[in-house]
Amino acid sequence: MVRDFADPSAAPALADAEVLITGWGCPRLDADLLAAAPRLRTVLHAAGSVRSLVGDALWERGITVSSAVTANALPVAEYTLAMILLAGKDTFAHRERFRATHTHPSPAETAATGNVGRRIGIIGASRVGRRLLELLRPFDFTILLHDPYVSSAEAASLGAELLSLEDLLRSSDIVSLHAPDIPETYRMLDADRLALIRDGGVLINTSRGALIDPDALVGELVSGRLHAVLDVTEPEPLPPGSPLYRLPNVFLTPHIAGSLGNELERLGRIVTEELERLASDLPLLHEVRHTDLARAA
């Protein structure tokens, strides 16, 4: 295992390497690395996005890239489904009330509780978004979708109604972000758009913190107008003094939605299968092309 490509002890292995297997925390594959690995022809990334890993020099050399992003999407979608169901039951608020009162809620306190007919807004028909749409099908939800690259017909085939971003925010009880972190999505949920979410609405973010204006989000959450489930933030991690750690209407987790523990087996399985295909001169099943990065994570 190599953690520093500039380490002299890595030079002999890099000089002979035709395939690199990379993972989270791998140094960027820059021009210096490519110069040290003249025989390199394929990168197999045993993790999710390759955006921060590969650059123009790699694409210009014609090196093929594969990623286990499809496998990593599965636990993120499962985490999100769990949080949607818990949020619909008002689980986090009931937990706080129970801690404070040690009594069961009254009918008045549960009047808005339940998952029947909830309107779930999905922003981004990404790999995670599409898997989540599949998982949501058995439930008694109305599913709304915003994605500029999806047609109304395709949205309907995914079980969702296609809306503009603003209309989705106005119409949803629970909003879940699954868009890529690209220049077009930077701060896509700014103060004006966050204000469109109905009072008491829930915002779930398992994508990237950069998609939401952090100051505007803190303002909405400190006021108590919105609730949030945040597995990613900006910055990450949040500074110790952030109010999001202690707000009762915020469920904060440390970037755990993606593959962890035994879920990592799926990532390794994809890389092993891709290696077998290379050895058999077959095309990669999970190839990432340079053009893909314009609209994908």
Beta strands, then each sheet from edge to edge (+ up, - down):
strand 1: 19-22
strand 2: 42-45
strand 3: 64-67
strand 4: 119-123
strand 5: 142-146
strand 6: 161-162
strand 7: 174-177
strand 8: 202-205
strand 9: 227-230
strand 10: 250-252
strand 11: 287-288
sheet 1: 1+ 2+ 3+ 11-
sheet 2: 6+ 5+ 4+ 7+ 8+ 9+ 10+
end
